[in-house]
Amino acid sequence: MTWDITGMGAVASIGGTPQEIFAALCAGRSGLAGLRAFDTEKYRARQAYEIDDRARPGTDEPGRATRWLRQAVAQALTDAGLPHDLADVPVLVGTTLQEQRSAELWWRQGSRLAPSDLHFGTALRAAFGATRTYTFANACAASLYALAMATDLIEVGAADTVVVAGTDAIGESAFGTLDRVQNDVPDALRPFDRSHKGMLMGEGAVAVVVRRAPAEPAPGRRVHARVRAVGINCDAHHPTAPDPDGITRVVRDAHRRAGVAPGDIDLVMLHGSGTPKNDTTEAGVLARVFAAGPGGGDGSGPLMTAVKSMTGHTLGGSGLLSLVVAALALRQGTVPPVLGLTDPVEEAAGLRLVQDTAATADLGLAQIDAFGFGGINAAAIVEAVR
């Protein structure tokens, strides 16, 4: 069975729609700026990839992750030609922090906050009449975990249409924790470059409408891309360090479920978090996986890119955002570059990382990687629909 992506929506620091985000990525425009959410004097890092939508500069406000979620879901429904009525449609939301920032503002500044506001389902019911909402807190792989559950729901006949989404706003406690555990102080997120110093947070939301792929083409039904498979696992190897064996297993599982070989993949949307351990591990795994395919390991394998170099790490929604970018890349035959990549790490030797400017190619199949703390791994395979 396969599943169609019939609607897409997204909001990030570099654009307010999937098309705006994709155009910015292809042009090499970054959302990096000085941190606006809170006082930076307590922290070493002073940069982030924030959405600049606060009513008053220099202040923060609650409910921003929920606001973007509503926007992304509305875009996806409109794009799919569906009414904004989710009474009978499950909504699966991946997140890392949920509305943690709202709780911080309530505690620190006395901002108004009802307990029900911490649940995305409250806003989704008010905006769309949603009655079946589920939140996945699977770290940075959360939205691809949600996608895997969506395909399962459709496969077993529990739903014909599912909305899958992801959203996160930067929270001070999470930013402060990251600031203290990283050895170096990054001034930008530079995936796979020897100058990488660590991860910087980004903000945004993303949503897709997933429907059962018909046995025969449905006239008038636009399909952005087709999901062939989603592989997920949790290797529990270490609280923070990625495990190459766990990542290898999830990539090979995704290939097996999709019925493809490494040599069939034309594009890899890398997790690319900019942390030295993640970058070298992911690059090493992919070098081995794609060395087994035709032309693998000699620079003629799939094109590879990492959108976090321009969006920052959008946490729970990052995997699904990469999938949306992959769908647009497959349709348009254009792959955004990895911004700031001038001197790739040794482990990436032989990988076709897109550098400097966007690349053009005939693309049919894409792999999307998402790896989270605790060994929570996911990989999705999507194909172009002509």
C-alpha positions as CSV (number, residue, x, y, z in Angstrom):
1,M,0.0,0.0,0.0
2,T,1.1,3.6,-0.7
3,W,-0.3,6.9,0.6
4,D,-0.7,10.2,-1.2
5,I,0.3,13.6,0.1
6,T,-2.6,15.8,-1.3
7,G,-2.1,18.9,0.8
8,M,0.8,20.7,2.4
9,G,1.2,23.7,4.7
10,A,4.2,25.2,6.5
11,V,5.5,28.2,8.4
12,A,9.1,28.8,9.3
13,S,11.6,31.6,9.8
14,I,12.2,31.9,6.0
15,G,8.7,31.8,4.7
16,G,5.0,31.5,5.5
17,T,4.1,28.8,3.0
18,P,5.8,25.7,1.6
19,Q,6.5,27.4,-1.7
20,E,8.0,30.5,0.1
21,I,10.2,28.2,2.2
22,F,11.3,26.2,-0.8
23,A,12.2,29.3,-2.8
24,A,14.2,30.7,0.1
25,L,16.1,27.4,0.5
26,C,16.9,27.3,-3.1
27,A,18.1,30.9,-3.0
28,G,20.3,30.2,0.0
29,R,18.4,32.6,2.3
30,S,18.8,31.9,6.0
31,G,16.4,32.7,8.9
32,L,19.3,33.2,11.3
33,A,19.1,36.4,13.5
34,G,19.8,37.6,17.0
35,L,17.7,35.9,19.6
36,R,14.5,37.8,20.2
37,A,12.6,35.5,22.6
38,F,14.3,36.4,25.9
39,D,17.3,38.0,27.4
40,T,20.5,36.5,26.0
41,E,22.9,37.8,28.7
42,K,22.5,34.5,30.6
43,Y,23.6,32.4,27.7
44,R,26.6,31.9,25.4
45,A,24.7,31.5,22.2
46,R,23.0,34.6,21.0
47,Q,21.5,33.4,17.6
48,A,18.4,31.5,16.6
49,Y,16.1,30.9,13.6
50,E,12.9,32.5,15.0
51,I,9.7,33.5,13.3
52,D,9.5,37.2,13.7
53,D,5.8,37.6,14.4
54,R,5.5,39.0,17.9
55,A,3.2,41.9,18.4
56,R,5.8,43.9,20.3
57,P,9.5,43.7,19.5
58,G,11.6,42.6,22.5
59,T,8.8,40.8,24.2
60,D,7.5,37.2,23.9
61,E,3.9,35.9,23.9
62,P,2.2,32.6,24.6
63,G,0.5,30.3,22.2
64,R,2.8,30.8,19.2
65,A,3.4,27.1,18.5
66,T,-0.4,26.5,18.5
67,R,-1.0,29.5,16.3
68,W,1.5,28.2,13.6
69,L,-0.1,24.8,13.9
70,R,-3.5,26.2,13.0
71,Q,-2.0,28.1,10.1
72,A,-0.2,25.1,8.7
73,V,-3.2,22.8,9.0
74,A,-5.4,25.4,7.3
75,Q,-3.0,25.8,4.5
76,A,-2.8,22.0,4.0
77,L,-6.6,21.6,4.0
78,T,-7.0,24.4,1.5
79,D,-4.2,23.0,-0.7
80,A,-5.9,19.6,-0.6
81,G,-9.3,21.1,-1.6
82,L,-10.9,19.9,1.6
83,P,-13.3,21.8,3.9
84,H,-11.9,23.1,7.1
85,D,-13.8,20.5,9.0
86,L,-11.9,17.8,10.8
87,A,-14.7,16.2,12.8
88,D,-14.1,12.8,11.2
89,V,-10.4,13.2,10.3
90,P,-7.6,12.2,12.8
91,V,-4.9,14.8,13.4
92,L,-1.5,13.6,14.6
93,V,0.9,16.3,15.8
94,G,4.6,15.7,16.4
95,T,6.4,18.0,18.8
96,T,9.4,18.3,21.2
97,L,8.4,21.1,23.5
98,Q,4.6,21.4,22.8
99,E,3.6,24.7,24.5
100,Q,6.4,24.8,27.0
101,R,7.2,28.4,26.2
102,S,3.6,29.4,27.2
103,A,4.1,27.7,30.6
104,E,7.4,29.5,31.1
105,L,5.7,32.9,30.4
106,W,2.9,32.0,32.8
107,W,5.4,31.2,35.5
108,R,7.8,34.1,34.8
109,Q,5.5,36.9,33.8
110,G,2.1,35.9,34.8
111,S,0.8,35.5,31.3
112,R,-2.7,34.1,31.0
113,L,-2.7,30.3,30.6
114,A,-5.4,27.7,31.0
115,P,-4.4,24.1,31.3
116,S,-6.4,23.2,28.2
117,D,-4.2,25.6,26.2
118,L,-1.3,23.2,26.7
119,H,-3.1,20.6,24.5
120,F,-3.1,21.3,20.8
121,G,-6.5,19.5,20.6
122,T,-8.2,22.4,22.2
123,A,-7.2,24.9,19.4
124,L,-7.8,22.3,16.7
125,R,-11.3,21.6,18.0
126,A,-12.1,25.3,18.1
127,A,-10.7,26.0,14.6
128,F,-11.6,22.9,12.7
129,G,-14.0,20.9,14.8
130,A,-11.3,18.2,15.3
131,T,-12.4,15.4,17.7
132,R,-9.5,12.9,17.2
133,T,-6.2,14.6,18.0
134,Y,-3.1,12.9,19.2
135,T,0.3,14.4,20.2
136,F,3.6,12.6,19.6
137,A,6.5,13.8,21.8
138,N,9.2,11.7,20.0
139,A,11.9,14.3,20.1
140,C,13.2,15.4,16.7
141,A,11.7,12.4,14.9
142,A,8.2,13.1,16.3
143,S,6.5,14.2,13.0
144,L,7.8,11.2,11.1
145,Y,6.6,9.0,13.9
146,A,3.2,10.6,13.4
147,L,3.4,10.0,9.7
148,A,4.1,6.3,10.4
149,M,1.0,6.1,12.6
150,A,-1.1,7.9,9.9
151,T,-0.1,5.3,7.3
152,D,-1.0,2.5,9.8
153,L,-4.4,4.1,10.5
154,I,-5.2,4.2,6.8
155,E,-3.8,0.7,6.1
156,V,-6.0,-0.9,8.8
157,G,-9.1,1.0,7.7
158,A,-9.4,3.2,10.7
159,A,-9.3,6.3,8.5
160,D,-9.2,7.3,4.8
161,T,-7.7,10.7,5.4
162,V,-5.3,11.8,8.2
163,V,-3.7,15.2,8.9
164,V,-0.1,14.9,10.1
165,A,1.6,18.0,11.6
166,G,4.5,19.2,13.7
167,T,5.1,22.4,15.6
168,D,7.5,23.9,18.1
169,A,8.4,27.4,19.5
170,I,11.7,28.0,21.2
171,G,11.6,27.7,25.0
172,E,14.1,29.3,27.3
173,S,14.6,26.2,29.4
174,A,15.3,24.1,26.4
175,F,17.6,26.8,24.9
176,G,19.4,27.2,28.1
177,T,19.9,23.4,28.5
178,L,21.3,23.1,25.0
179,D,23.5,26.1,25.6
180,R,25.1,24.4,28.6
181,V,25.6,20.9,27.2
182,Q,27.2,21.9,23.9
183,N,31.0,22.2,24.2
184,D,31.3,25.0,21.6
185,V,29.2,28.0,21.0
186,P,27.6,27.9,17.5
187,D,26.9,31.2,15.7
188,A,25.1,29.3,12.9
189,L,24.0,25.8,12.2
190,R,26.5,24.3,9.7
191,P,25.7,20.7,8.9
192,F,28.5,18.4,7.8
193,D,31.1,21.2,7.7
194,R,34.3,20.9,9.7
195,S,33.5,24.3,11.2
196,H,30.3,22.9,12.8
197,K,30.0,23.7,16.5
198,G,26.5,22.5,17.4
199,M,22.8,23.0,17.0
200,L,20.8,26.2,17.1
201,M,17.0,26.1,17.5
202,G,14.5,27.1,14.9
203,E,10.8,27.7,14.9
204,G,7.9,26.6,12.8
205,A,5.0,24.4,12.0
206,V,4.2,22.0,9.1
207,A,1.2,19.9,8.1
208,V,0.3,17.5,5.4
209,V,-2.9,15.7,4.3
210,V,-2.3,12.0,3.8
211,R,-4.8,9.9,1.9
212,R,-5.0,6.3,0.7
213,A,-3.5,6.1,-2.8
214,P,-6.2,5.0,-5.3
215,A,-5.7,1.8,-7.4
216,E,-6.2,4.0,-10.5
217,P,-5.4,7.7,-11.0
218,A,-8.2,9.9,-9.6
219,P,-9.1,12.6,-12.1
220,G,-8.7,16.1,-10.6
221,R,-6.8,14.9,-7.5
222,R,-3.5,16.7,-7.2
223,V,-0.8,14.6,-5.4
224,H,2.4,16.3,-4.3
225,A,4.2,13.0,-3.6
226,R,3.5,9.5,-2.6
227,V,4.7,7.9,0.6
228,R,6.1,4.5,0.0
229,A,7.2,3.7,3.5
230,V,8.1,5.0,6.9
231,G,10.6,3.1,9.1
232,I,10.9,3.8,12.8
233,N,12.8,2.4,15.8
234,C,14.2,3.4,19.2
235,D,17.6,1.9,19.8
236,A,17.9,3.5,23.3
237,H,21.6,3.4,22.9
238,H,22.4,6.6,24.7
239,P,20.5,9.7,26.0
240,T,22.1,12.0,23.5
241,A,24.6,10.2,21.3
242,P,23.3,8.7,18.0
243,D,23.9,5.0,17.4
244,P,25.2,4.1,13.9
245,D,23.7,0.6,14.2
246,G,20.2,1.9,15.1
247,I,20.3,4.5,12.3
248,T,21.5,1.9,9.8
249,R,18.6,-0.4,10.8
250,V,15.9,2.2,10.4
251,V,17.2,3.3,6.9
252,R,17.4,-0.3,5.7
253,D,13.9,-1.0,7.2
254,A,12.5,2.0,5.3
255,H,14.1,0.7,2.1
256,R,12.7,-2.8,2.7
257,R,9.2,-1.6,3.4
258,A,9.3,0.6,0.3
259,G,10.6,-2.2,-1.9
260,V,13.6,-0.2,-3.0
261,A,17.4,-0.6,-3.1
262,P,19.9,2.1,-2.1
263,G,20.7,2.7,-5.7
264,D,17.1,3.6,-6.4
265,I,17.2,6.7,-4.1
266,D,17.8,10.0,-6.0
267,L,17.7,12.4,-3.0
268,V,18.4,12.2,0.7
269,M,17.0,14.9,3.0
270,L,19.6,14.7,5.8
271,H,18.8,15.1,9.5
272,G,21.9,17.4,9.6
273,S,21.6,18.9,13.0
274,G,25.1,20.5,12.9
275,T,26.4,18.7,16.0
276,P,29.7,17.0,15.3
277,K,28.6,13.6,16.7
278,N,25.3,13.6,14.6
279,D,26.9,14.8,11.4
280,T,29.8,12.3,11.5
281,T,27.5,9.4,12.5
282,E,24.8,10.2,9.8
283,A,27.5,10.7,7.1
284,G,29.3,7.5,8.0
285,V,26.0,5.5,8.0
286,L,25.0,6.8,4.6
287,A,28.4,6.3,3.1
288,R,28.1,2.6,4.0
289,V,24.5,2.2,3.0
290,F,24.9,3.8,-0.4
291,A,28.2,2.2,-1.1
292,A,26.1,-1.0,-1.6
293,G,24.2,0.6,-4.5
294,P,25.2,1.2,-8.1
295,G,27.7,4.0,-8.2
296,G,27.6,4.3,-4.4
297,G,30.6,5.7,-2.5
298,D,32.2,7.3,-5.5
299,G,30.3,10.6,-5.6
300,S,27.6,9.4,-8.0
301,G,25.0,8.3,-5.4
302,P,21.9,10.3,-4.4
303,L,22.0,14.1,-4.0
304,M,21.9,15.1,-0.3
305,T,20.9,18.3,1.4
306,A,20.1,19.6,4.9
307,V,17.5,22.3,5.3
308,K,18.4,23.0,9.0
309,S,21.3,25.1,7.6
310,M,18.7,27.8,6.8
311,T,15.7,27.0,9.0
312,G,17.6,26.0,12.2
313,H,16.5,22.8,14.0
314,T,12.7,23.1,14.1
315,L,12.6,20.1,16.5
316,G,9.5,17.9,16.4
317,G,8.3,19.1,13.0
318,S,11.7,19.0,11.3
319,G,11.3,15.6,9.7
320,L,8.0,16.5,8.2
321,L,9.3,19.9,7.0
322,S,12.1,18.0,5.2
323,L,9.5,15.7,3.6
324,V,7.5,18.8,2.3
325,V,10.8,20.2,0.9
326,A,11.5,16.7,-0.7
327,A,8.0,16.7,-2.3
328,L,8.7,20.1,-3.9
329,A,12.2,19.1,-4.9
330,L,10.8,15.9,-6.6
331,R,8.2,17.9,-8.5
332,Q,10.5,20.8,-9.6
333,G,13.7,18.9,-10.1
334,T,15.6,21.3,-7.8
335,V,17.6,20.5,-4.6
336,P,18.5,23.4,-2.2
337,P,22.1,23.6,-1.1
338,V,23.5,23.1,2.4
339,L,24.2,26.7,3.4
340,G,27.7,27.3,4.8
341,L,29.1,23.9,3.6
342,T,32.6,24.6,2.3
343,D,34.8,21.9,3.9
344,P,32.9,18.6,4.5
345,V,33.8,16.3,7.3
346,E,35.9,13.4,6.5
347,E,33.0,10.9,6.9
348,A,31.1,12.7,4.1
349,A,33.8,12.0,1.5
350,G,32.1,10.5,-1.5
351,L,28.6,11.7,-0.6
352,R,26.9,14.1,-3.1
353,L,26.3,16.9,-0.7
354,V,24.8,19.9,-2.6
355,Q,27.0,22.9,-2.0
356,D,27.0,26.6,-2.9
357,T,23.9,26.7,-5.2
358,A,20.8,24.6,-5.8
359,A,21.3,21.5,-8.0
360,T,19.0,20.4,-10.8
361,A,18.3,16.8,-11.5
362,D,15.6,14.3,-12.6
363,L,14.4,13.0,-9.2
364,G,12.1,10.1,-8.6
365,L,12.6,8.8,-5.0
366,A,13.6,10.6,-1.9
367,Q,14.7,9.5,1.6
368,I,14.0,11.7,4.6
369,D,16.0,11.2,7.8
370,A,15.0,12.3,11.4
371,F,16.9,11.2,14.5
372,G,16.2,12.3,18.0
373,F,17.7,12.1,21.5
374,G,17.4,8.6,23.1
375,G,17.9,6.8,19.8
376,I,14.5,7.7,18.4
377,N,15.0,7.2,14.7
378,A,12.8,7.5,11.6
379,A,13.3,7.4,7.9
380,A,10.6,7.9,5.2
381,I,10.7,7.1,1.5
382,V,8.6,9.2,-0.9
383,E,8.3,9.1,-4.7
384,A,7.4,11.7,-7.3
385,V,4.0,11.6,-8.9
386,R,4.0,12.9,-12.4
